[in-house]
Amino acid sequence: MPFGPGDGTIAPPMPLLIDTAVVPASDRVEFWSESSRRIYHPLQVRSAAKGAFWGRLSGYELGPLGVFRVVAAPNTMIRTGSAIAAGDPECVHVATVLRGRLNAAQGGRTCVARVGDMICYETSHPVLLRSDGPFESLVVRVPRDELGPDAAHVGSRTAVRFSGRLAATRNAAAYLRKLVDRLEHGALAPETASIAADGVLDLVRTLITGPGGGVRGPSELRSRAEILLTIESFIEANLGDPELDPEEIARASFISTRYLHKLFEAEGTSVCRWVRTERLDRCRRDLADRDLDHWTILAIASRWGLPGPQHFSRLFRAEYGCSPREFRRDARVGAPVPLTRARGAGRGSGLLPVISTLVPLAS
């Protein structure tokens, strides 16, 4: 059955890290993306739910590991080459699906994980995770170097479904649920935390070195996920080209322009809007970067494929509620700066102050 915030089905008492309820509905997808970037790693989040989007993330530190509960509306998480270059914690994320289902694509593999199944992905390579409905999962973040020699097996085990029908998966999922229950109720003594962390590491090693039994999803889903990843990687690599257009993107991805538009429509956006938003986001980051103070605003705009100064200024103001010059000035004096499109909120309504109030991970 569908579930969501306030329906009484989920009451995680783990320390809360992100709750989209603290921002206006129109800002929640961007807030979720920016907050996840700080807690997990650089990534992009999209959702066709738009104003109806919601999400909560809570978690603990358990020695070198992170243990998280994620509950969210339908969305797509994408980590491309440029996101990896922006920051890579070199971790493996292992997810147990509690509600809904997750589609995953990495390393040429795809799968669909349903309730009781487990999947993993690594942060050092492009990945796509998608949920077509509300979902809940428990996620364990494991630094790759904690896996020792077993880390060599990770590359062939990501985006593979570990079936919940297998005894090994059932036992691993049950252990993690019990561990989270103890964390949530304060029943895990500090002196046993390292033992619990070792137990989780043993489970992860077993998953990535064992026979598994991965089951691929339908070929249509597989090609769709892989095509999206290819498309967005190509766009990111060519954002600085002012001539970049849907026809070129489609040719480079070996699909028709019509199918390209359909893919982005299914994500609640258009390919042109996505390219424009990505360009403006790169400009915003550069304008806030003190190391680029010697660059002119026009040079930054041109760097990301927006060479017309008046056109760029109009786009930037429409997206962030202030001019590029005002944004750079406010960033220099430490004033709050917008991280999402204005939607009438006006300048100075950025999300940084909200993120700073989130509860830190318990140590």
Protein Blocks (a to p, Z undefined) as FASTA:
>chain_A
ZZdehklpaccfbdcfbdcklpcfklmmmmmmmmmmmmmogcddddfklmmgccdddddd
ehjbccdddddddddddddfklmmnocghiadddddfbhcddddeehiacdddehiacdd
dfkbccddddfbdcddddddddfklnmmmlmmmmmmgoiacdfkbmklmmmmmmmmmmmm
mmmnopacfklmmmmmmmmmmmmmmmmmmnnopacddfklmmmmmmmmmmmmmmmmmmmp
mkbcfklmmmmnopafklmmmmmmmnopafklmmmmmmmmmmmmmmmmmklmmpcfklmm
mmnopablklmmmmmmmmnopafklmmmmmmnopacdfbdfklnoghiafklmmmmpccd
dZZ
